[in-house]
Every structure is written in structure tokens, then in C-alpha cells.
Amino acid sequence: MQLSTKFWNLFLEKVSSDFKIGREEVPGLINRLSRSGCYTEFTGGYLSYIGGQGQTTGLFHKLVELIKIKKKDLWDINNF
């Protein structure tokens, strides 16, 4: 959590820019990722921590890999 406070504002700006959404929409995006099991918030407290900071989960990374699989490879059960 302490490390994330150093780059969190830059991260929010990058997400906003990359996805072409307003910065005020990023917490909602993070909330939806969290509900899907793809993101988990850090727990605990640190100085002026106000919540929202966290990390992607293993499920998120598995979904990213599935998205990268070519259509023809989906028929090969060994890919799973």
C-alpha cells in the first residue's frame, strides 16, 4: 500500500487517458473490476489512505491470456 501511494495519481491519470474516460469515472471502473473478481483493494490503513488502491488478481491475468488466444487455438483443449 505504501508503494502504491507514490504512483496512484499517475495511475489514475493514465487509466483515464488510455480508456478515454473522465478521471471521476475511474473509481467506478475499479469497482466493477473488483465485483468481477479481477481486482482486490488493499486492506488496512496508512497515513492519508482513502481507499480504492489495490491490485489485479490472478483471474484478471487469466482472462487477459484467454483474450490473446487465437480463435483456432480455442479448439485445442491443451490451451486450458
C-alpha positions in Angstrom: 0.0 0.0 0.0 2.8 2.4 0.8 4.4 1.9 -2.6 1.1 2.5 -4.4 0.6 5.9 -2.8 3.7 7.1 -4.7 2.3 6.3 -8.2 -1.5 6.2 -7.6 -2.4 9.6 -9.0 -0.3 9.0 -12.1 -2.0 5.6 -12.5 -5.4 7.2 -12.3 -4.4 9.8 -15.0 -3.1 7.0 -17.3 -6.3 4.9 -16.9 -8.3 8.0 -17.6 -6.3 8.8 -20.7 -5.9 5.3 -22.1 -9.6 4.4 -21.8 -10.7 7.9 -22.7 -12.9 8.3 -19.6 -13.0 11.1 -17.1 -10.9 10.7 -14.0 -14.1 10.8 -11.9 -15.2 7.6 -13.7 -12.1 5.5 -12.8 -13.3 4.5 -9.3 -16.5 3.1 -10.9 -14.3 1.1 -13.3 -12.2 -0.2 -10.5 -15.4 -1.1 -8.5 -16.7 -3.1 -11.5 -13.4 -4.9 -11.8 -13.5 -5.7 -8.1 -17.0 -7.1 -8.3 -15.9 -9.4 -11.2 -13.1 -10.8 -9.1 -10.4 -9.1 -11.3 -9.2 -6.6 -8.7 -8.7 -6.5 -5.0 -8.3 -3.5 -2.8 -5.6 -3.2 -0.3 -6.8 -3.5 3.3 -5.5 -1.7 6.3 -4.6 1.9 6.8 -1.7 4.2 6.0 -1.4 7.9 6.7 -4.0 9.6 4.4 -5.1 6.5 2.6 -8.7 6.9 1.4 -9.3 3.6 -0.3 -9.5 2.3 -3.8 -5.9 1.4 -4.2 -5.2 -2.3 -4.9 -4.0 -4.8 -7.5 -5.3 -7.0 -10.2 -5.9 -10.7 -9.4 -4.9 -14.0 -10.9 -8.3 -14.2 -12.5 -7.6 -10.9 -14.3 -4.4 -12.2 -15.7 -6.0 -15.5 -16.8 -8.7 -13.5 -18.7 -6.0 -11.4 -20.4 -4.3 -14.6 -21.6 -7.6 -16.0 -22.8 -8.3 -12.9 -24.8 -4.9 -13.3 -26.5 -5.6 -16.8 -27.7 -6.4 -17.1 -31.4 -9.8 -18.4 -32.4 -8.3 -21.6 -33.9 -6.4 -22.4 -30.7 -9.7 -22.3 -28.7 -10.5 -25.8 -30.1 -7.3 -27.2 -28.6 -8.1 -28.3 -25.0 -4.4 -28.3 -24.1 -4.5 -24.5 -24.0 -6.6 -24.6 -20.9 
